[in-house]
Structures are given as C-alpha cells and as structure tokens.
Amino acid sequence: MAKILVVDDDAVIRKRIEEILLSEKHEVITAPDGLAGLNAARTQSPNIIVLDLLLPKLNGHQVCRMLKYDSRYKSIPIIMFTSNISEKDKELGKQAGADAYLFKKNSPHHLLGLVKDLLEAAKKAAPLKKPDLKKSS
C-alpha cells in the first residue's frame, strides 16, 4: 500500500482516480489545484503523485518543477495525467522532471500498472540505510 496524491481540478476525474487507487488498497490524498497539490506534496509525504497538467493557480509543469528541483521531494515519482498529449507538453513534462506521462482516456489498468512500476522503481532506487557504527567501549 502506498500513499498517493492525486491533483486534478475536475472533481469527477479526481474521484474516479481515487476509487481506482482505493480498489488496490492505496491511501489517497486529493487536491483540486496546483497550489493545494504542491502544499499537500510538501506536508503529506506521498509515495507517488498523479498530477494533471492544466490546473488553476499553478499548472502541472510548475508543480512538478518545484518538487523535482527540491532535494526534499525530488525522489517522489510524478505521473503527468492529462488529456493533452502533445509532443510539446511531453517535452515540457520531461524538462520539469516528470517520471511518466499518461493520457486520461487510458484504461484504469494502465494507471495502476504505471503506479506499480514507479513504486517498485522508487523502492529499488531508495538509498540503503547505513548501519549505526558506534564504537563500543
């Protein structure tokens, strides 16, 4: 189970994504705009973010860039989830640091598969904790 932040200004889409993720027993946090999404990412420590591109207050590229260029949040995988799949948008998403780009009209299993793949990749990339090497007296 992972904590997943879903940022989308469309309440119907946000609820649909939430239901899909809850069906796999994930914990879901939602935000209705870019600024609320950025704040939720910073305070809720999600394991992954599903981020719409066209958002009020801050767009998805801005939110992604702010998180990916901050060492505290750069390791959180971000899926740009949008109805705009243009090459220009994909390039902007890549430059902002997005880990994946998914078209909203894809089936739910595409989203779940991508979430699973990114969570597994993040787990493998996580630095191992170094043992405490205190000297005994």
Backbone as a ProteinNet text record, in pm:
[ID]
protein_1_A
[PRIMARY]
MAKILVVDDDAVIRKRIEEILLSEKHEVITAPDGLAGLNAARTQSPNIIVLDLLLPKLNGHQVCRMLKYDSRYKSIPIIMFTSNISEKDKELGKQAGADAYLFKKNSPHHLLGLVKDLLEAAKKAAPLKKPDLKKSS
[TERTIARY]
84.3	0	88.5	50.5	125.9	34.3	94.9	20.8	35.4	-77.5	-75.6	-152.8	-89	-151.4	-205.9	-334.4	-398.9	-436.3	-382	-407.6	-479	-606.6	-685.5	-796.9	-823	-926.6	-1066.6	-1079.1	-1208.5	-1246.8	-1349.9	-1389.5	-1429.6	-1492.5	-1535.5	-1413.8	-1316.3	-1194.1	-1116.4	-1106.7	-1035	-1096.6	-1228.4	-1299.4	-1278.8	-1281.5	-1262.2	-1123	-1021.3	-884.3	-873	-932.8	-929.8	-990.2	-1105.3	-1170	-1082.8	-1019	-930.7	-815.8	-754.8	-641	-683.1	-799.3	-850.7	-881.4	-920.5	-950.1	-826.5	-708.1	-582.4	-526.2	-610.3	-577	-472.8	-459.4	-368.4	-438.4	-360.4	-412.4	-409.4	-519.2	-528.1	-554.4	-475.5	-492.7	-527.6	-619.2	-653.9	-637.2	-617.8	-606.8	-671.5	-743.6	-818.3	-743.4	-623.6	-548.2	-398.7	-319.1	-174.4	-114.9	-161.9	-107.4	-140.9	-265.1	-304.2	-226.4	-203.6	-125.5	17.9	79	216.4	224.8	130.8	130	107.8	18	-6.9	117.2	186.1	308.9	413	420.7	521.1	485.2	357.7	317.9	276.9	232.7	178.2	276	389	491.1	433.9	372.5	319.7	432	399.1	495.3	498.1	387.8	376.8	270.9	282.2	187.5	131.6	-1.6	-70.4	-115.8	-58.2	-69.3	-126	-239.6	-298.6	-208.2	-215.9	-133.5	-199.1	-325.7	-395.6	-470.1	-407.4	-462	-468.9	-565.4	-565	-453.6	-417.7	-318.4	-175.1	-138.6	-9.6	-39	19.5	-6.5	80.6	51.9	122.5	272.4	314.5	458.6	526.2	460.1	517.4	529.2	424.2	426.1	536.1	541.7	642.2	782.7	807.6	940.5	977.7	884.3	912.3	948.2	880.7	909.1	1037.9	1058.1	1173.8	1305.3	1298.1	1420.2	1443.1	1371.9	1389.2	1436.5	1554	1613.3	1523.8	1435.4	1347.5	1238.7	1204.1	1089.6	1123.1	1245.8	1279	1265.4	1269.5	1260.5	1115.8	1017.5	877.6	843.5	804.9	767.2	641.4	642.8	528.9	480.6	350.1	284.2	204.8	240.1	159.7	39.3	-79.3	-202.9	-291	-303.3	-366.2	-441.3	-525.6	-595.2	-516.9	-408.8	-324.4	-197	-194.1	-73.5	-12.7	50.6	123.2	271.8	348.1	492.9	551.7	499.2	547.6	520.8	399.3	365.7	452.2	475.3	561.8	702.3	754.4	889.9	895.9	793.2	788.8	782.5	704.9	695.7	829.5	899	1031.3	1129.7	1126.4	1215.5	1183.4	1056.1	1015.9	1051.8	1081.2	1122.1	1018	907.2	803.3	861.6	816.7	864.7	786.6	661.6	578.8	469.1	412.5	305.6	195.3	72.5	-37.5	-159.2	-215.5	-334.5	-456.1	-541.5	-656.5	-752.1	-757.2	-851.7	-800.9	-678.8	-629.3	-713.2	-715	-794.3	-731.8	-812	-760.7	-641.2	-636.9	-525	-392.8	-396.6	-273.7	-220.7	-312.5	-272.8	-218.6	-289.3	-244.7	-110.3	-91.4	36	150	125.6	227.9	260.7	158.8	180.6	266.1	230.7	305.4	451.3	471.9	608.2	692	633.7	709.2	738	643.5	667.4	779.2	779.6	885.7	1020.7	1023.4	1149.1	1199.6	1108	1147.7	1202.5	1142	1188	1329.9	1356.8	1489.5	1593.1	1550.8	1643.2	1666.4	1583.2	1596.8	1731.8	1800.3	1931.2	1915.1	2005.2	2003.5	2046.8	1983.9	2023.2	2156	2245.6	2375.4	2361.1	2425.6	2416.4	2483.8	2434	2491.6	2622.6	2732.1	2863.7	2924.9	2848.3	2901.7	3003.3	3110.6	3213.5	3168.2	3189.1	3156.1	3278	3252.6	3363.4	3411.6
-118.6	0	124.4	220.2	344.9	463.3	574.9	699.1	773.8	800.4	861.3	992.1	1096.9	1228.6	1242.3	1274.9	1297.5	1444.9	1514.6	1657.5	1676.1	1714.6	1738.3	1835.5	1932	2031.1	1981.3	1869.2	1811.1	1711.9	1745.4	1662.6	1521.5	1506.1	1374.6	1287.5	1344.1	1269.3	1237.9	1335.5	1314.6	1197.7	1193.6	1086.3	952.7	951.3	826.9	769.5	856	810.6	760.3	833.1	792.4	652.5	626.7	496.4	385.3	413.4	314	278.8	380.6	357.8	292.2	331	268.7	120.7	84.6	-55.7	-143.8	-82.5	-155.1	-131	-77.1	-56.5	53	146.1	258.7	364.9	442.3	559.4	673.8	749	853.6	988.6	1086.4	1226.2	1300	1395.9	1468.8	1618.4	1686.9	1832.6	1884.7	1998.7	2049.2	2149.2	2188.8	2284.1	2267.5	2334.6	2318.2	2363	2473.4	2523.4	2428.8	2382.7	2286.5	2155.9	2116.4	1995	2008.4	2122.4	2148.2	2144	2209.2	2209.5	2069.3	1992.4	1855.7	1769	1786.1	1708.3	1739	1863.7	1905.8	1863.8	1852.6	1822.2	1677.2	1607.4	1472.4	1361.1	1394.3	1296.3	1176.4	1202.4	1089.9	1005.8	881	793.3	816.5	870.7	898	1006.7	1081	1188.2	1166.4	1174.1	1173.8	1318.1	1384.2	1529.7	1569.9	1637.9	1691.8	1802.7	1827.1	1930.3	2067.7	2075.9	2204.9	2225.7	2302.1	2326.2	2475.8	2518.7	2658.3	2682.3	2806.5	2857	2824	2698.8	2655.7	2539.5	2539.9	2426.9	2307.6	2194.7	2071.9	2078.8	2145.3	2159.1	2240.1	2345.5	2427.8	2348.2	2275.9	2195.6	2090.3	2022.4	1917.6	1975.9	2087.3	2150.1	2189.2	2248.8	2291.9	2173	2061	1942.9	1874.1	1860.3	1785.8	1861.7	1993.8	2070.7	2103.7	2034.5	2049	1913.5	1910.6	1782.8	1704.1	1771.8	1702	1620.8	1657.5	1595.3	1534.2	1550.1	1510.3	1361	1279.9	1135.1	1085.1	1171.7	1130	1115.4	995.5	979.6	1061	1124.6	1205.7	1155.4	1124.8	1088	1209.1	1263.6	1369.8	1300.1	1333.7	1267	1371.5	1365.7	1476.4	1434	1523.5	1499.2	1561	1633.7	1695.4	1614.3	1535.5	1458.3	1512.8	1626.4	1679.8	1658.2	1655.8	1639	1753.4	1874.1	1990.2	1970.3	1925.4	1901.8	1791.3	1685.1	1577.7	1628.2	1711	1765.2	1856.2	1940	2027	1943.6	1836.6	1747.4	1682.2	1639.7	1578.2	1678.8	1801.5	1905.7	1939.6	1932	1960.9	1846.5	1728.6	1615.7	1507.1	1513.1	1410.6	1273.3	1174.2	1037.7	962.7	1004.6	937.7	1032.8	1001.7	1080.7	984.1	1006.7	916.2	993.5	946.5	1006.3	966.7	1063.6	1038	933.4	919.9	824.5	680.6	658.6	521.7	450	320.8	242.7	246.2	217.9	218.7	125.8	12.4	-78.4	-18.5	75.3	144.8	229.9	301.1	383.6	296.7	189.7	102.5	37.7	-4	-63.4	35.8	158.9	262.5	296.8	307.5	333.3	222.1	98.1	-15.9	-12.3	11	14.2	125.5	243.9	356.2	336.3	277.1	248.9	147.2	44.6	-56	4.4	88.1	152.4	245.3	317.7	408	329.4	213.6	129.2	79.6	40.5	-8.3	103	225.6	338	401.5	367.1	427.3	390.1	488.4	458.3	366.2	274	183.3	258.3	226.7	289.6	229.8	316.4	269.9	226.3	118.3	73.8	173.9	178.4	265.2	201.2	267.6	209.6	273.5	281	336.1	239.2	294.6	210.1	170.9	45.5	3.1	23.4	60.8	90.4	-30.6
0	0	0	-80.6	-90.6	-65.6	-27.3	-13.5	-146	-211.7	-344.6	-342.3	-393.1	-406	-547.6	-558.3	-687.6	-695.8	-797	-814.4	-947.7	-941.4	-1061.8	-1027	-1114.1	-1086.2	-1119.3	-1187.9	-1220.8	-1111.3	-1034.3	-919.6	-961.1	-1077.4	-1124.1	-1154.8	-1224.4	-1256.8	-1129.9	-1040.9	-914.6	-837.3	-830.9	-759.7	-830	-962.4	-1038.3	-1013	-1016	-990.8	-846.9	-754.5	-613.7	-596.5	-659.5	-648.7	-707.2	-820.5	-883.6	-789.6	-729.8	-640.6	-509.8	-458.5	-335.7	-358.2	-480.5	-509.9	-492.8	-499.3	-478.8	-338.5	-250.8	-109	-84.5	-179	-158.4	-73.5	-1.9	68.6	-32.2	-42.1	-143.9	-78.9	-120.8	-81.6	-209.8	-204.8	-325.8	-306.6	-419	-419	-547.3	-539.5	-655	-744.1	-704.6	-786.6	-760.8	-841.4	-832.8	-700.1	-647.1	-521	-405.7	-401.6	-297.2	-314.2	-439.5	-465.3	-419	-446.5	-403.1	-250.6	-184.7	-37.9	18.1	-43	3.1	-16.2	-127.5	-151.5	-44.6	-5.7	92.5	234.8	265.7	403.4	426.2	321.5	337.2	300.3	241.6	202.2	125.4	8.6	-68.6	-128.2	-160.5	-226.9	-376.7	-430.1	-573.7	-593.3	-703.2	-732.8	-872.6	-883.6	-1012.8	-1033	-1132.9	-1146.3	-1281.4	-1278.4	-1401	-1454.3	-1582.7	-1644.7	-1634.5	-1672.9	-1675.6	-1544.2	-1456.1	-1323	-1295.5	-1212.9	-1168.2	-1064.8	-1048.8	-952.4	-992.3	-1008.1	-1062.2	-1156.7	-1276.6	-1365.8	-1327.5	-1387.1	-1353	-1374.8	-1483.6	-1508.6	-1398.1	-1351.7	-1244.9	-1114.8	-1080.3	-957.8	-967.4	-1079.9	-1099.9	-1086.5	-1152.5	-1148.5	-1006	-933	-795.4	-706.2	-726.7	-644.4	-688.1	-817.1	-867.5	-850.4	-836.2	-816	-669.1	-581.7	-437.7	-384.7	-325.1	-282.7	-186.5	-114.9	-20.5	-90.4	-213.2	-280.3	-415.7	-462	-598.8	-625.2	-520.9	-542	-550.7	-529.2	-540.7	-689.3	-733.8	-873.9	-906.6	-1023.3	-1067.3	-1202.2	-1207.5	-1332.2	-1378.2	-1494.1	-1553.1	-1616.7	-1570.3	-1610.1	-1676.1	-1808.5	-1878.2	-2003.6	-2050	-2176.5	-2292.3	-2261	-2363.5	-2381.8	-2487.1	-2515.4	-2643.4	-2631.9	-2747.2	-2721.7	-2826.4	-2810.7	-2729.1	-2749.5	-2673	-2523.2	-2488.8	-2347.8	-2288.3	-2365.6	-2317.4	-2291.2	-2381.2	-2364	-2241.8	-2223.1	-2104.9	-1977.2	-1980.4	-1864.7	-1834.4	-1939	-1922.2	-1863.3	-1914.9	-1863.5	-1717.9	-1680.3	-1542	-1448.2	-1504.7	-1422.1	-1404.5	-1480.4	-1468.6	-1499	-1424.9	-1442.7	-1549.6	-1573.1	-1673	-1718.7	-1833	-1892.8	-1930.6	-1882.9	-1911.2	-1960	-2069.2	-2127.9	-2044.2	-2009.2	-1922.3	-1978.5	-2108	-2167.6	-2161.4	-2113.4	-2096.8	-1992	-1999.5	-1905.4	-1765.9	-1663.8	-1526.9	-1505.5	-1576.9	-1554.6	-1602.2	-1697.7	-1738	-1621.9	-1556.8	-1442.4	-1329.8	-1296.4	-1187.9	-1219.9	-1343.7	-1383.9	-1374.1	-1416.8	-1409.4	-1264.8	-1180.9	-1038	-978.2	-1006.4	-953.4	-999.5	-1129.2	-1184.1	-1121.9	-1106.7	-1049.9	-901.9	-830.2	-687.5	-671	-754.7	-747.4	-783.8	-886.1	-925.8	-815.8	-750.7	-642.3	-524.3	-497	-386.6	-413	-536.6	-573.4	-569.8	-601.8	-607	-470.7	-371.9	-238.8	-179.3	-123.7	-63.7	56.6	67.9	182.7	307	417.9	543.8	587.9	624.7	673.6	818.1	856	994.7	1087.7	1208.3	1308.9	1356.8	1330.2	1360.5	1484.8	1590.1	1714.3	1772.3	1821	1883.1	2022.2	2054.5	2190.1	2279.8	2402.1	2494.2	2565.6
[MASK]
+++++++++++++++++++++++++++++++++++++++++++++++++++++++++++++++++++++++++++++++++++++++++++++++++++++++++++++++++++++++++++++++++++++++++

